[in-house]
């Protein structure tokens, strides 16, 4: 039988050490909670005027990090029918409809410029969709965004793995490479937009 005798001084040191480790553990736990908290978490979306559709901050090609701050910054500050897209396609989302996102492309300048968007039912259409315009004035009719729109989750990649590819094919059929349009290799893929490998 082994007896362990702890003197009063040693007992106090052990209790003090346990208290210190408890405080350190609590600090680490609270730090992890704060990092994972939606309040501290970076925004996933930002509204783009004049229609208030959401631009993905989670997509590095569409929102590259600011070189100074490291904060994702949208490539565009607004998106009207005559905006020139620096990369194609871009992705916009209407969180009210919560359907497929809009995939947008430039119309080649020799054909008048502007933009088209891909619709899963009707192919390519001129931007913007009619519901985003006031039916009387024809001016932009921005959507009303839901509370907490900035922290809505990124669009799940699985349902859209083929969506961007199909949209790209429609675009290339309408504006073939070598005529006016972007070369095939210049169009972003689903993997590019999501910055994930596809299997």
N, C-alpha and C positions, 0 to 999 in steps of 0.2 A: 504494500500500500504506500502510495506517495502522497505526502501532504504538501500543499502549496500554501505558503504563508505570505500574505500581502500586507506589508506594513502600511500604516496610515498615509505616509508620504507617497508611496508607490500607487496606492489606490486612487489618490487625488490626481496623480499624473495620468493614470489610465483613463479616468473619467474625463479629464480635460482633453486628452488626445481623441477620445471617442466623440466628444462634442465638436471638436475641430473637424473631424472627418464627416460628421453628420452635416455640419454647415456647408462644407465643400460639396458633399453629395447633393444637398438641396439646391445649392447654387447651380451645379451642372444640370440638374433636372429642370429647373426653371429656365435656364438658358435654352435647352432643347425645346421646351414648350413654346417659348417666345419665337424661336426661329421657325417653328412649324405653324405658328399662329397665323390666321388669315390677315390679322391686323398688320403684322410685320411682313408677311409674304408679299412679294412683288406683284404688281398688277399683271393679269393675263390679257386684258383687252383695253383698248382706248377707242372712244368714239371719233369718227372722222366726219367733219362737216362736209357738205351741208345736210346730209341725210341721216346722220347719227348711227350709221352702220358701224359695227365693231371691227377694228383692225387687230390682228393677232400680235401681241407683244412677245408671245412665246415662240415665234418663228424667226430664227436668226437671219435668214435672207430678207425677210420682209421688215424686220425691226432689228437691225444690227446694233450691237452695243455702242453707246457713245464712247469714243476713245478716251475721254477725260474722266467721265463718271462711271462708265461701265453699265449704265442704265439702258435697256432696250429702247430704241427710238424709231418710230415709224418712218419709212422712206418718204411718205407723203404727209402733208399737213391738211390737205383737203382733196376731195375726189369728185369732180364734176364730169359732165359728159365729154369735155374736151381736154381733160387731164392726160398728159403723156406719162405712161408707166415706164419707169427706168428698168424694170425687170418684168418678165411675163412668165406665167400669169401671177396675179395677186389674188389674195383671198380676203373676202369680207363676209361678215355674218350678221344676220338679223336675229337677235336673241328672242324677239317676240314671236316670230314664226317658228324658230328652232328647227328649221328644216336643213336641207343641204346648204352649204355656204355658196356665195357667189364667187365664181372664178372669172376674173376679168382679163381682157387682152386689149392691146392697141389695134385700131384699124390702121392699116398702112397709110402714110401721108398721101401718096398718089391717089388714094381712093377717098380722100377727104378727111382722114384723121378721126379722132374720137375713140370711143371704146365699145366693145361688145362684151357680153357676159354669157356664160354657158348655163343653159337650163336643161335639166335632165329629161324634160318632156319635149321641148321645142328647139333644142340645139342652141345656136348662137342668136342673140338678140341685141339690139342697140341699148346701151346704158343710158339712163337708169330704167328699172322696171316702172310701169305706169303708177303703181300704188305709192311710189315715192315722190310723185308730182301732184300738186294741187290740180284737180280736174278743171278748174275755171281759169286760173292764172297761168298754169304750166310751170310755176315756180317750185323749188324744192319743198317737200312736205316731210320734214324729219320725223322719224319714229320716236315715240316716248320710250326711253330705256327703263328697264326694270331696276328696282333697288338692288345694289350690290353687283351690278353688271360687270364691274372691273375685275371682280374676283371669280367670275364664272369659270368653270373648268375649260381648258383647251378642248377643241373638238377632237374626239377619239378618232384615231387614225384608221381603225379597221374598216368602217363602212365607206371610207373615202379612198382606200388604196387604189381602186380602179377609177374613181370619179375624175381625178385630175388627168389621168392618162386618156380617158375617153374625151374629156374636154379638149386636151391638147390635139387629139386626132381630128376632132371636129374643126378646130381652128386651122390646122394645117391643111385640111381638105378645102376649106373656104379660101385661105390665103396661102397657097403652096410655097414651100421654100424655093428660093431662087427667083420668084416673081416679085413679091413685095415683103413677105413676112419674115419674121425671125427664123433663123436656121433652126432645124430640129434640135440640135444640141444646145441652143440658147434658151429653150423653154424649161422652166423649173418642173421637176417631177414631184410626186407626192413625198418621196423621201427627202428631196431638197427642202420643201416647205416645212415639213415636220422635223427636219434635221435628225432623222432616224433611219437606220438601215431597214429595208423591207426584206422579209424572208418569204 
